[in-house]
Amino acid sequence: MLHICIILFAIAVGVAFIAEKVKQPYPTLLVIAGLVLGLLPIESLEEVKGFITNDKVFKDTIILLFLSALLGDASLKLPFHELKENKKPILLLAFIGTFLTFLLVSALTYFVLDLPLQHALIFGALMSATDPVSVLSIFKSMGLNKRLSVIVEGESLANDGVAVVLYKIALVTTVVTLSGVSHGALEFLKVVAGGLIVGVVFGFLSSRLTSKIDHHLIEIGLSIVVFYGAYVTAEHYHLSGVIAVVVAGLILGNYGKKIGMSENTLDKIDSFWESIAFIANAVIFLMIGLEISRIGFEGKWGVIAGSIIIVVLSRFVAVFISLLFDKTVPNSWKTIMSWGGLKGSLSIALILSISPDFAGRDLLLSLTFSNVMFSLLVQGTTIPLLVKWLKIK
């Protein structure tokens, strides 16, 4: 187990180094590297590939080990005043935009691609979440408008939780009825509100504790307990662990830093979580590439192509409609947000969590992985060209 982790991490770091040298977003190159390694018959790596592509290992690694770390790092460093200044477009995209994407993808795959209703709803939920890692790395390298980056990152932090809740509801929905919709709406409110409460409790208590501590190692350890503790606690009570971590991180990163962290601690804790996030992202995207090499796509290319078109168009429609209520966001930004709504590790971890006995799982796996690959390899690599064409400063 240990030597497999070392080999995987060594490959990921090497590819990330190459990405830095050629000035490309490292998630894209890591996915390509994983795909190539997965397809090549390299005998010395067969044990590594077999271990990584085990569904349970992949799902547990991403959800239990890395997801809380990535969400915690992002929310810890996001200034609350920037979120507050841009709360209107962020909330519009995270709630109205995410829900519209879910409805559009579900409806179109049901009526156009003839997917069974439950499969269409599950796929719609999977495609409603966005992954900001690639697009934000591009934004930073190009020095794009700070407000645009804040909106994209704020949306992704919020819509992950919304998408997870929609996914859980879709898993148990086989027919749409008035009572079913009402039950789903109540469940949605319970899971979101519960996640918010758990996050507030963990974030506030940890912030108060930091004011009593003046040792950066202890405070870093406390942040680990907060992020993983908030996630596990919320999930134990069938609430949103994603929302709990994001809220706890925002409170600790703003209120906690203000009342209880020295300059030394601020520097050390940010550096620690930045390193953890880099490791997590590097390994995740390499694993995605390796995982894709074992998915069966034969005979599904028509449905896959149709799903990609539907997902991209739905994202554009959802972004432009939801931001009709905010006149401060220019159309050029909306175009970037639409094309930059990349899919990533959360979508894959969720689809792999479905039982192998679930009817239609193979098709949903193919559709999900194909859309993730398209977003990373096509959308992710063409964003700079789109930015240049739209003349965004």
N, C-alpha and C positions, 0 to 999 in steps of 0.2 A: 504493500500500500504506500509506504513512504517513498520508495524509489519511483513509483508511478507518478506521485505528486511532484517530485523533483524534476523528472523528465518533462512532464507537462508544463511546469512553470518555466523551465529553461527554454523550451521551444517558444513559449508565449513571450518571454522577455526578449529573445533574439529577434522575433518578428516585429515586436514593438519598436526595437532599436532601428531596424531597417525602415519601418514606416516613418520614423522621425527623420531619418537621413533623406528619404525621397519625398518628404513633406506630404504624406498621405495620412488620412485618419487611420489610426491603428486598428480599430474594430474591423474595418473592411479587409485589411491585409490578413488579419488573424482568421477571419472566416474563410478566406481563400486558402490560407495555409492549412487550416483544419480539413477543408474539403480535399485538397491535394493529398495530404497525408492519409486521409481516410480511403481514398481511391487507390493509392499506390500499395502494392503488395510488399511492404517492408516487414520482414519477419521479426526483427528485433523490437518493432513497435506493436505487434499484434496483441500482446498482453495489455498494453496501455489502451489501445483502441477498444478492446473487448470490455475493459473495466469502465471506461468513460461512457461508452454508448449504452451501458445498462440503464434502462429507463429510470429505475429507482435511484441509482447513483446520481444521474444527471439532475433529476427533479430535486432530490434532497440537497445536493450541492448548491444549486442555484437558489432555491427557496429558503432553506434553513440556514445555509452558511453565508451566502453572498448578498441576498436581497436586502436584508436588514442593514448590512454594512453600506451598501450603495445608497439606499434611501437615507440612512443616517448621515453619511458624509455630505450628500447634496443639501439636505435640510439644515444641517449644522452650520453651513457656510453661507446660507442665503439670508441676507439682511432683511429683517421684517419690514423695514421702512420701504424697501424696494418692492416687496410684495404688496404692501398697502397702497403704494402709489399706482400700481398696475393691477389692483385686485379685480377691476371690472373685466378687462379682457381675459384674465386668467380664469376667473370663475365662469365666465361665459363659455370659454373653450372647454374647461374641465368638466362642466356639468351639461350644458346644452349641447356643446360640440360633441362630447363623448357619447351622449345618449342618441343624438342624431346619427352619428356614425354607426352605432349599434343597430338602430332601426333600419337605416338604409341598406347596410350590408346584409342584415338578416332577411329583409324583404326581397332584395334583388337576388340573393342566392336561392331563396325559396321559390320565387316565381320564374326567374330566368334560368338558373342552373338546375332547378328541380331537386334541390336538396330536401330531405325530410325536415319538418318544422324544427324539431329539437336540434338537429345538426346545424341548421341555418342560424338558430339563436346562439348556439355555442360559438360558432365561427364569428358571428357578429360581435360577440363579447370579446373574443380573443383579438380581433382586429381594431377594437376601439381604444386600446391602450397604445401609447406612443413611448418610444425609447429615445432619450435625448443624447445619449453618449456620443454617437458619431456626429450628429449635427452640431452639438455644442463645441466639440473639439475643432470642427471646421470654422465655426463662428469665431472662436478665440484666435485661431491661427490667422484669420483674415482681418481681425480687429473690427468686427462689425458692431453696429449699434448696440449699446449695453441694454437698452430697454427691450429690444427684440429678443435678446438672449434670456433676459429675466422672464419675459412672457412665456417663451418656449419651455424653459426649465420649470417655471411655476405650474404650467399646465400639466407637464409630464408627471410631476410629483403628486398632483391632485388626481389626475385621471387614472393613474394606476389603481388606486383604491376603488374608484368607481367601477372600473373595468372588472376587477376581481369580484365585486359584489354582483354585477350583472352576470358574470360567468357562473357563479354559484347558483343563482336563480335559474339560469338557462339549463343547468345540468338536471334539474328536477322538473322542467316544464316540457310536457309532451303535447299539450293542446292549449290554445289561448282561449280563455273564458274570462268573463267579467270578474268572477270570484278569484280566479287565478291571478289576474292582473292586480286586483286589490291586495291579495296576499303577498304578491311580489313587491308591491310598492311599500307595504308595511315592513316587510323583511329588509328591503333596501334601507329604509329610514333607521331601522333598529341597528343594522350592521354598521352603517356610517356613523350614526350618533354614538353608538357604543365604542367604536374605534376612536372617535374624537375624545370621549371621556377618559378612556384608558391613556391616551397620549397626553392629555392635560395633566393627569395625576402623576404619571412618570416624569414628565418634563418639569412640572412645578416642584415636586419633591426633590428631584436631583439638583435643580437650580438652587434650592435653599441649602442643600447639603454642600454644594461647592463653596458657599459663602463661609462655611465652617472649616474648610480644608484649604491648605496652601502647599500642596505637593502635586506637581504635574502628573506623576505616575499614578497616584491614587485617583486623580480626577479623570485621567484617560481610562483607567479601569472602570470608573463609575459610568462613563459614557458607553462602554461596551455593555455593561449590565442594563443600562437604560434602553438601548436600541434592541437588544435581543430579548430583554425582559418584557418590553412593551409588546413586541410582536407575538411572543409565545403566550403571554397572558390574554391578549385579545383573541387570538386564534383558539385558545382553550375554551373560551366562552362563545365561540362561533361569531365573533365580531371581526372587523377589518384590521388585521395586523399591519397591513401596509399604511393605512391612515394613522394608526396609533404611532408607528415609528416616525412618520413625517411630522406629526404634530409635536411629539416629544422632542424631536430634533430641532424644530423651529423654536420651541420654548427654551431649550437648553442653549441653543446657539445665539439667542438674542437676550433673553432675560437672564439666563444663567451666566453667560459671558460678562454681562454688564455688572451683576452684583457680586460675583464670586470668583472670577478668574484673573490672575495676574497676567502681565504681558508675556512672561515666560511660558505660562500654561497655555495661553491663546496660541502662541507660536507652535508649541509642541503638539497640542491636540489636533490642530489643523494639519500639521505635517503627518501625524500618525494616520489620520483617517484618509488623507490624500494617498498615502502609500497603500493602505488596505484597499481603497477603491480601485487603484491602478491594478493591483494583483487580481482582484475580483473580476474586473472588466476583461483583462487580458486572458484569464483562464476561461471565462464564460464564452467569449467569442470564438476562441479556439475550439472549445467543446461543441459549439453550434456547428462549426464546419465539419468536425468529425461525426457528429450525430447525423447530419444530412446525408452522409455517404452510405448510410444503411437504410434510408427511407425508400420505399418502393414508389416510383413515379410512373411506371409503365401503364399505358392505357388511360392515363388521367390528364394528359397534356391539354386537352380542350377545356376541361373544367378548371384546371389550374390557370390557364390564360384568362378565362372569363372571370375568375375570382380576383386576379390581380387588377384587371380593369375596373371591376366593381369597387374594390377597396380604395384604389387611388381616386376614382371619381367621387365616391362617398365622402372621403376626407375633404376634398375640395368643396363640395356642397356644404358639408357640416361647418367648416371653418368660415366660409363666406356668409352663411345664414346666421350663425351664432354671433358673428362680429358686426352684423347690421346694427346692433344695439350700441356699438361703440364707434363713433365717428373719428376717434383720434388715431386709429390704426389704418395706415395707408394700404391700398390694394396690393402694392408690391410686397409688403410684409405678409399679407394674407396668403399670397402665392407661395412665398418661402415657407411659411408655417404649414401650408397644405402639402407641398412636395417634401418638406422636411419632417413630416409625421412618420418617422421610421418605426418599424416594428423590431422587437428584440427579445431579450432573454425571458421577460415575464410571460409573453405569449407562448413561448416554447415550454417553459416550466409548467404552465397551466395545462396545456394539451397533453403533456406527458403524465400529468397526475390522473388522467382518466384511466379507469380500469382497462386492462388489455381485453377484457370480455365485452366491452362496450361496442355495440354494433355500429359500424361506420367509423371506428377510431382510425383505421388506416387512411381513409380518405381525408379526414380532418387533419391528420398528421402531415400528409402530403401538401394540402392546401396551406396550412400554417407555415411549414418550413419554406415553401416556395415563395410565399409573400414576404417572409423575413429576409430571405436571400435577395429577392428583387429590391426591397427597400434599402438594404445595406450596400449591395453591389451596383445598383443602377441609380437609385435616388441619392444615396449618400455620396457617390462619386461625382454626380452632376450638379450638386448644389452650388459649388463655386461658379460654374458656367452660368447657372440661372441668376445668381447674384450679380455677376458681371453684365449679363444681358439686361437685367432690370435696373442697372445703375444704382444699386443700393450702396450707400456710403458706410 
